[in-house]
Amino acid sequence: MKNLLSCVLLFFLLAACGSPTTAASTQAVVPTQSLPTLPLLDSPTEAVAPKAQPTAGNTYSVAPGGNDNGPGSLAQPWQTLQHAVDSVAPGDTILVQSGAYLGARIANSGTPQAWIALRAAAGASVLLNAPGPENWHGSILEIENGDEAVAYWIIDGLEVSGAPSWGIDSRGTEDYKNHHITIRGNRVHDNGLGTGRTGIFAAFTDDVLIEGNISYGNGEHGIYVNNSSDRFTIRGNTVYANANCGIHLNGDESMGGDGVMTNGVVENNIIYENGTGGGSAINMDGVSSSLVQNNLIYNNHATGIALFYENGAECSQNNRILHNTILMPANGRWAVLVADPACVNNQVFNNILYSYHSYRGSISFGDGIPAGFQSDYNVVVNAFTTNDGDTVLDLSGWQALGFDQHSFTATPETLFVNPAGHDYHLREGSPAIDAASSQGVTRDLEGNLRPAGDAPDMGAFEWGSSPPVGSIFNYLLFLLRRSG
């Protein structure tokens, strides 16, 4: 693997002097995608994301048949994850060798200059399939102390499956919020099936980075961040076939804290086939001043993106919904829902908001027009409502209210390369090309530069663009380092 990556890196260095790509990719989106193509390392919001680079410390190994009384070296590894996480110091790395393990509860912390990493060894297949002996909630991997915050940890490259409750569970308290937790590159599935629990869960956790994971088949949501957690980043995940929401964000005032989640980023995620039990692809309850951009959302069976007020301390407000591609199936709900007029000052620009439903369409207000709402430069269908669907407006009726003056209708066949095969890259000649407004979004879902033409494209993918050579170089270096 290392030799192959070295060859590919050399190829891209040689190709850097050639001409840029001039046509869109035709590779279909498939559920086996394990890491986002480029946004993992280089994204338009990288500056606001928590940095997760531990300083050089000791490296320890864990393997089946190891001995917790040993030194934890590669030749004499430890046996259990619980012993490993209890034994490390700031800056240390735990490399887990192939095998099946009980989970653990992490109760200690790194430092801003010395993160602690728990990760699969290069090329290893690591399965965590039951809670550990010190766990409190029936979750497999718990990040919780109870008496103090847990911070500066990286959880990387593990498979987590079969939890009675949550799969990966970061849980601070109102007085001791966890912070600076990175959950990256994990495969989290089939957790909480009998209890209605979530794959990746973060409560009272500020500056959490949930990146490049695959979360599917869980009994509740794919990813759930709640309890006044601020400055969250949820990026580059593939989230599908979960019972309720793909990504659920909930301020949850009843649990303490201010009940509001602010300054978050949800970007570059692929979210599909969720919501058979209700819930949105992206649910936002008590979420404010946050950015939702470059997400591909299709075939979810409840709502696409919902902004509302149920458990949070305030209605979701001052959010920007930009450059998302949303396709709702015939049994789905609205592509975008603003459920309460108290959800003020939200913006919806440069999206593709399509629905196959017979009367539900692009944007729904639940009970009147929220103050400060702005929407324009979207591809839409001829269905909008200001009263939860009691009255349905066509585009001209919607525009008469002052919205979407530059938006237009189009079909998936005219927009996309292969909608039947779920390839939602823009096709050559798509009406969405060069049709968006400038909103400061400089990359697309795959890390390609925006704009490639005279103006940005609508939706999550930019046609005719390519990643900058520096991003390719950095990403391949990242993979090379991980390969050992």
Secondary structure, 3 states (H helix, E strand, C coil): CHHHHHHHHHHHHHHCCCCCCCCCCCCCCCCCCCCCCCCCCCCCCHHHCCCCCCCCCCEEEECCCCCCCCCCCCCCCECCHHHHHHHCCCCCEEEECCEEEECEEECCCCECCECEEEEECCCCCEEEEECCCCCCCCCCEEECCCCCCCEEEEEECCEEECCCCCCEEEECCCCCCEEEEEEECCEEECCCCCCCCCCEEEECEECCEEECCEEECCCCCCEEEECCCCCCEEECCEEECCCCCCEEEECCHHHCCCCCEECCEEECCEEECCCCCCCCCEEEECEECCEEECCEEECCCCCCEEEECCCCCCCCECCEEECCEEEECCCCCCCEEECCCCCCCCEEECCEEEECCCCCCCEEECCCCCCCCEEECCEECCCEECCCCCCCECHHHHHCCCCCCCCEECCHHHHEEEHHHCEEEECCCCCCCCCCCCCCCCECCCCCECCCCCCCCCCCCCCCCCCCHHHHHHHHHHHHHHCC
